[in-house]
Amino acid sequence: MEKLIAENPEPTNRGGAAQRLLWFAEYEKEKSVPVVCRKFSISRKTFYKWLKRYKTAGGSAESLVDQSRRPHTSPRATPKEIINRLRELRKKTGFGQRRLQLYLSIWYEIELSESTIWKLLKKSGVDMKEKKTLRRRIKPDDPLLPGDRVLMFVKFIQGTDEKQKYAQYTAIDECTRLRIAKIYGRHSTLSALDFVQFLLMEFPFLVRHLHTPLDNAFTSVSKPRLQTHAFTRNLRKLGIKHDVPTKRQLASGKFKDRIARFDEVEPYSTKIFLSPEELQTRVAKFLFQYNNYRPIPFIENLTPVEKLQTYEGYNQIRMFDPYHQH
């Protein structure tokens, strides 16, 4: 005991371990717990707690060092994958706490206060005071930049069962022709919103305008300019303007012509597949080749990735693989 005290002369050197060794040395001398407690101004409960820990450790001085009171588990802690997604979205869009809060609420049904989101991101190394990217107003004569206008549409692929049709949602950036798609079991507003989350996270640029067909999943068919549809409302909350064709554009056929310029019959859609997962794998392989290696005549025979590289801030992107296949 005297040797251990000599090795720890300063009570504060080891988080109070040396001081507690003095308690036990005094106890061996006096053989009285009340005397020790009065001398060192501690409670009996404290003395016995550390004595038990000391004996359990076989008389090791390490057992007397102050231990962290932090809980071993935090069941209510925000999952790391959610924090990582928030970091990605913040970096890509510059969204503040309010829109990030909406993002969690819409797609993850997680309710966090704006201050909590701010603290989580700051703790993970995000500069929350960094100046946001200003959203520019797009005039009709302005040249398009990546994300200025993204066309989103849906088409159906027949499964092996005649009663089963799968909905393929596709989004194409009109500036770069960068393209993504995802397979869903049914066509609905929920599927459309899930796809919006996918394109928000995977497109390497901020989406400013999203153009969709006149469809009940995207807007009210009877009143296409109605702003209360769930799809339009959620896009507006996230700072994305939702555009649908007017009746005049539909009657003139301009919107169909516009879709036709971007749409094509993908080779995988005409082949038999055994499951939607197999179909999604084919989609991923096709689009990896399309985005990275296929020259497009409308963009100077560049590939979509090469076209993206011509814009400031995107020249470091060498490969676009939203499905993480490679």
Secondary structure, DSSP 8 states (H G I E B T S, - for coil): -HHHHHH--STTTTTTHHHHHHHHHHHHHH--HHHHHHHHT--HHHHHHHHHHHHHTTS-GGGGS----S-S--TTS--HHHHHHHHHHHHHH---HHHHHHHHHHHH-----HHHHHHHHHHTT--TTS---------TTS---TTS-EEEEEEEEE-SSTT-EEEEEEEEETTT--EEEEEESS-SHHHHHHHHHHHHHHSSS---EEE--S-TTTS-SSSTT-TTSHHHHHHHHTT-EEE---HHHHHHTHHHHHHHHH----GGGGS--SSHHHHHHHHHHHHHHHHHH--BGGGTTB-HHHHHHTSTT-TT-----TT---
